[in-house]
Amino acid sequence: MDLLVSSDGTARFGKTQCRCALGHGGVSDAKREGDGATPIGTWPLRRLLYRPDRLAAPPTGLPTTPIGPADGWCDAPGDKNYNLPVILPYPASAEALWREDAVYDLIVPLGYNDGPILSGRGSAIFLHLARDGYVPTEGCVALALPDLLAYLALASPLSRVIVTR
């Protein structure tokens, strides 16, 4: 089941339509590291990562892996592990996946800039939980918990997030 995402902050899957948060830089077909934009395009769902101390693995057709306090994601364009998961502390810049807020309690890494990885084209583009009020993201797509759970229940390794203007 694909998740269709429009630049107006609307997401659709099946017969469901819901709000979503997008990057504070809008949507872009020329995504660059640090621009805050959500990349336009069709992105496969790689797997579901979840925080096991806060919730159980939800039903989904995606491969599922728990995260821990040392899990991170490299966002340093010049690093050999750019746009890949890393163990923290990490010598280059890396985002912590284990956060105080709930935003990364459920994370679906999207298949953006990962085949091949191009330095500076953007990293850590995820489908994750939205903040209260749908505060813009750093370039990800974010849904409210009930909407993300409903989508994950229908998702499979063939599912995609499709971002349009």
N, C-alpha and C positions, 0 to 999 in steps of 0.2 A: 504494500500500500504506500503510495507516494504522499508526501506532505507538500502541498502547493503553497508557497509563501509569496505574498505580494508586498511591494514596497510601502503600501499603505498600512502595514501592520496587521494584515488579515492572513490567517492560515486556514487551509481546508484539507480534509482527508475524508474519503467516503462521503457521507452525508453531513459530516460535522464541519462547522465553521466556527473559528475562535480567534481571539486576539493573539498576537505574538509581539515580542520585542525584537528589534533588529539593531544593528550597529548605529552608534551615535554619528557615524560618518555617512549614514544612508546606505544605499546599495550601489555596487560598482562592478563593472566588468573589467576594471584595471586595478584590482586589489593589491595593496602594498602593506608590508609590515608596519603596524602602528597607525594606520589611517582611520581605524575605527569603522571601516565599511564592511558590510556583509557582502560576500562575493555573489554576483549574479551567475547562475548556471545550475546544472543538475549534479547533485553530489550524493554518492552512495553512503549508506549508513555502515560504518565499519564494525561497531559492536556497542554494547551498553556497559558502561562503568557505573557502579553505584557505591554509596557509602553505607556499609553494612551496620554500623552502629546507630544509624538513624532510620533505616528502612530495610525491609527484606527485598530481595531481588524480585522485581515485578514480572508478571507473565509477559513474555515476548518471544518472538521467533529469532531474535538476534543472539549471537554469542554474548554471554554475560560474564563480567569479571568484577569482583569487589576491588575497591581502592583502599589504600592505607595512608597513614600520615606522611610517609616518605615519597608518595607519588607526585610527580610533576610532569610538565610538558615544556620542552625547550623552545624558547622564542627568540634565540640569538641567531640572526641570519648567517653569521660567519662560522657557526659551530657545526661540527660533523653530525650532531644529533638534532639539528634544526627541524622543527615540526615533528618531533618524535617524543614518546614518553621517556622520562628519565627518573632517576632516583635522586631525591633531595637529601642533603644539600648538593647542589650541582655547581661546578665552577663557572659556567656561563649563565646568562639570564634564563630563568625557567619559572613558569607559573605553577604555583602550588595547586593541586587538585583537591586536597583535603582542606576545606575552608571553614571559617567560623559561621558564615552565613550558609543558607541552604542551597544556593545557586547551583553548586556542583554535587548535590546529593544524587542526582541522575545526570550522566553525561553520555552523549552519543557523539564520538568523534566522526566528523564528516570527511568524506574522501575528497577534500579540497587540498591541492598542492601536495599530493603524496604519491604521485606516480608519473613522472619523477618529482622529487622535491626540488623546487627552485628557490635559491637563497633570496630572501627579501620579498617574496610574493605573498606572504601571510602564513600564520601558523595558529594552531589551537582553535580552529573553526569548529565549534561544537553546536549540537542541539542540546539545550539544558533548561533548567528551571528559571522562570522569570522572577524578577524582584517585584515587590509590591508596586503597583502603579505602572508596571511594564516599563521600568526605567531602561533606557537604551543600553545595549551591550557594547563590548569592544569589537564586535564584528560577527558575533554568533547569532543564532536564532534561539529564542527562549519562549517557552510556553508555561502556562500555569500548571501546577501539579496534576489536577484532574485531567486536563487536556493532554499532557504529556503521557500520563499513564494510559489513557484511552488510545492514543496513537501507538504507543509501544506494544500494546496488546494485539495490534493489527500488523505490526512491522515484521519484516523478514529480511534476510540478507539481500534480497532483490529490491528492497524499498529504497527510495531516494527522496532527498529534500530538493525541491525545485524552486529556486529564488528568481523572481521576475520583477521588472519595474512596476 
